[in-house]
Every structure is written in C-alpha cells, then in structure tokens.
Amino acid sequence: MITVNTDTKERYSKTIQKFLNDNHRENWLNLYYHFSALDYQNPVLTPADLYQELFHAVQLARVFPDGKTFADCTAKIAPELILEQYRARSSLPDFNLALFVHEHFYTPYVNESNYVSDSPKSLQKHIEDLWPILTKVSVKNEYSSLLDLPYPYIVPGGRFGETFYWDSYFAMLGFVDSGRPDLLKDMTDNFAWLIDQYGHIPNGNRTYFLSRSHPPVFSLMLELIEEKGLANADDYIEQLLREYSFWMEGSNKIEPGQALRHVVALDDGSILNRYWDERDSPRDESWAEDIETANLSGREHREVYRELRSAAASGWDFSSRWLDETNLLSSIRTTAFIPIDLNAFLFNLERKISEILLRTGKTNQSKEFRSIYLRRKKAINKHLWDSASGVYRDYDWENKCFGAFSAASLTPFFVKMSSEKKAHSSAQAVRNTLLTPGVPL
C-alpha cells in the first residue's frame, strides 16, 4: 500500500481547512475523494515484496511452524543484500534454507516477559497487572515490518507484537475501568497519527497490514476520551474526515449494481459499504495457508486471496458469515456481502462528524453529513433488515439475498441507530439462536 508524501499531506491539510472555513463550498465530498487518491504514493514494501522468492520458499518450506514468525523477523542487513545472497547460494548443493534464514534474520521474541498469573488475584487485578506487560514503545528499526508509533501502545501478547485497530477499542474500555487514562489517550493519538501518515488506520501496525483497515471504530474511541475529559473530539475532525474519505473513495463514480473498493451501489442507488483489501496475493502472515486454500477452491487464486484478506479486514477472520459453504473456507466471498456491523460503524462515524461540525459552527457541512447518515440509516433498514425473522443481517448484494444472522447483527443497537421495536425483536432472536446455557466449571 502506501505512504503519504509530506508535500501532499500538507496540501491535503490545507484543503481540509479551506473546506472547514467555507460554509458554501459545493460538491466538497468529491474533493476528499480526489485527495484521498492523490495521497497514496511511494509503496511501503511488505516482507513478501522485499524478499520475493526467498519469502515464498521460507513460508512453503515451513522453516517456522507459524507463518507469522518470518513476516515479523528483522533483517540483520539490508533486504536487497539478503535477496542477492540467496539468489547466489540457493542453487548450491549444500544450501540449507533454515540455516540461511537464521544467519540473516533476528526472530521475534515471544512471551518474553515470563509473566505468571497469581491465582488468588481477582480477575480485574489480573487484567490491571497485565497492562504494563502488554505495553510497548516503538524502537526504530528500518528492517522491521513494524510501523513505528509515536506513543506507547498495547499488544495482545504471545505471537502478536503489534497493536490492532478495532481490538484496541475493547482494550480501551478496559483502560477506563483500570484507571489508565494515559493509555486511553496514547492509543487514540497513535491511531490519529496513523491516519495522518497513511490516510487510514491499518489492520495493525505492520507493513503487511497497510493494504486493509479494520472495523472503523475511531469515532467510538473519541467518544471515550471525550467522556473521560481527556481531549476534545473537535481536535480530531481532520482525522475523522480522512478516515471517512478512505472508506467512501469512489462512491461518486459507481453506478447502481457496481462496486469499487469499499463501496457498493445497490440497484436503487443506495450506497453502502463492504470490507476490502487492496492486495490480491497471499497474506504475508499466512502465506502457505492461503495458497493451500486457493489450491482447494477451484477458483482463480487471486480472487480467493482477495476474499481471505477482506475477511481479515472485517476482524471476523474467519467466520461462516463470509462463506458459501459453512465449513469450507475455500468458498469464501467476503466482498459479496454488505456487512451490518461495518455500515453501523460508518453511520456512527458520519453522525460524529456531523456533531463536531455543528458545534464548531460549520452548519452547512453538518447538515450535509446529517443527510448522509440519515440516508445510510434508511438504506440499512431497507436492505439489511430481515423483516421475516425480525433481525438485521448481512446482505449478499451479488445474489440479492440475506446472509447470516450473527452477533454482528446487534451493532445497530450498540451505536444507537435503531428502534426499540427492532431491539425487542432482535433480542428474542438472540435468545433463540445465539445463546445457550453455560457449562458449570
């Protein structure tokens, strides 16, 4: 995917300011779509890009049992020199691939803290004690796949040495209860910084995650820091607008029945969104597994890779929500579905932008966004509400039918965009379909 040229970024920022200072500008959304396209230049190379046939060989040979390990390895010398040496030596009869890798790469540390849980502790105390263990600070290394962040950040631990976008929102709820407002603010500012750098928040802070995002919950993060008096969400309006333009790019170009990147135009002209990844190659972190899935599919491999990547963008990787055949991953069709959760989160983003614009005196722009989020709400209730079963569902826009009912179907109620009547109906479906008695320990 792409980095942002500094001159372009400054030009973009000035354009945003011009818009915010001009209550009478027409067709301003087109301007955002135009600049979001201009922002993307100078590719950020992933490990697969850098190491090419070496990367492919290491992953298929299973030099490391977990494919993510090599994607997270740090080169000891410049990647181009490693690739040059590999090409010179790989055909020699005594060449040892595993030895070559260990000679040229540092492997990532896993479970380095030696943390051991103290059983008598309460669950809350256990979680609070984990925050320092899971807090990381960027240490710049040009040969690492990690994207440096300016502030401390939380990682899941174990094999994961990076922070993830929508996962972090749920961690932030924990920061609130644990009395860690510092982490809440640091994480929010890291995500704002990522938007400034790359035009969107990637799936996680790795180069190989830059081609996709995650469920857009940045507006929810801002609501949290506002609620706790840590910052004014108004100060993040530029980042909210840029994230919005990332998700909506191309919506002014497509005709009914067409899709482009994250946007889908339905037959009645309604514009809704889908999950999408810019690349159509195996994922760096699951290279061998994705190739195996594509081989089993009987489909064009690049098509399968795109669908797998787009499912990873959803945060539901992997769920039967995206499958034609419930137990067959190779039947995946993520981009064919308009997901209920994604569109509810985007409704919240649009509404938050409208609120900030209103309270900062940008009345006309606020009204524009209000009409946008109300149109989305109308489209969601028309196309994603299954009146027969009384629940929201994903919508298969290619086959013109509903997808699965899942916990994601409750997202409209979480963001407060639906009615009490629909909530009661959905609650009953949850009791009947998604809940089951627990098993006593």
C-alpha positions, 0 to 999 in steps of 0.5 A: 500500500502506501505512504503519504508524501509530506508535500501532499499531506500538507496540501491535503491539510490545507484543503481540509481547512479551506473546506472547514472555513467555507460554509458554501463550498459545493460538491466538497465530498468529491474533493476528499475523494480526489485527495484521498487518491492523490495521497497514496504514493511511494509503496511501503514494501511488505516482507513478501515484496522485499524478499520475493522468492526467498519469502515464498520458499521460507513460508512453503518450506515451513522453516517456522511452524507459524507463518507469522514468525518470518513476516515479523523477523528483522533483517540483520542487513539490508533486504536487497543484500539478503535477496542477492545472497540467496539468489547466489547460494540457493542453487548450491548443493549444500544450501540449507534454507533454515540455516540461511534464514537464521544467519540473516534474520533476528526472530521475534521474541515471544512471551518474553516477559515470563509473566505468571498469573497469581491465582488468588488475584481477582480477575480485574487485578489480573487484567490491571497487572497485565497492562504494563506487560502488554505495553510497548514503545516503538524502537526504530528499526528500518528492517522491521515490518513494524510501523513505528508509533509515536506513543506507547501502545498495547499488544495482545501478547504471545505471537502478536507484537503489534497493536490492532485497530478495532481490538484496541477499542475493547482494550480501551474500555478496559483502560477506563475501568483500570484507571489508565487514562494515559493509555486511553489517550496514547492509543487514540493519538497513535491511531490519529497519527496513523491516519495522518501518515497513511490516510487510514488506520491499518489492520495493525501496525505492520507493513503487511497490514497497510493494504486493509483497515479494520472495523472503523471504530475511531469515532467510538474511541473519541467518544471515550476520551471525550467522556473521560475529559481527556481531549476534545473530539473537535481536535480530531475532525481532520482525522475523522474526515480522512478516515471517512474519505478512505472508506467512501473513495469512489462512491461518486463514480459507481453506478447502481449494481457496481462496486469499487473498493469499499463501496457498493451501489445497490440497484436503487442507488443506495450506497453502502459499504463492504470490507476490502483489501487492496492486495490480491496475493497471499497474506504475508502472515499466512502465506502457505495457508492461503495458497493451500486454500486457493489450491482447494477452491477451484477458483482463480487464486487471486480472487480467493486471496482477495476474499481471505484478506477482506475477511481479515479486514472485517476482524471476523477472520474467519467466520461462516458469515463470509462463506458459501459453504459453512465449513469450507473456507475455500468458498469464501466471498467476503466482498459479496456481502454488505456487512451490518456491523461495518455500515453501523460503524460508518453511520456512527462515524458520519453522525460524529462528524456531523456533531463536531461540525455543528458545534464548531459552527460549520452548519452547512457541512453538518447538515450535509453529513446529517443527510448522509447518515440519515440516508445510510440509516434508511438504506440499512433498514431497507436492505439489511433488515430481515423483516421475516425473522425480525433481525438485521443481517448481512446482505449478499448484494451479488445474489440479492439475498440475506446472509447470516444472522450473527452477533454482528447483527446487534451493532445497530443497537450498540451505536444507537441507530435503531428502534426499540421495536427492532431491539425487542425483536432482535433480542428474542432472536438472540435468545433463540439462536445465539445463546445457550446455557453455560457449562458449570466449571 
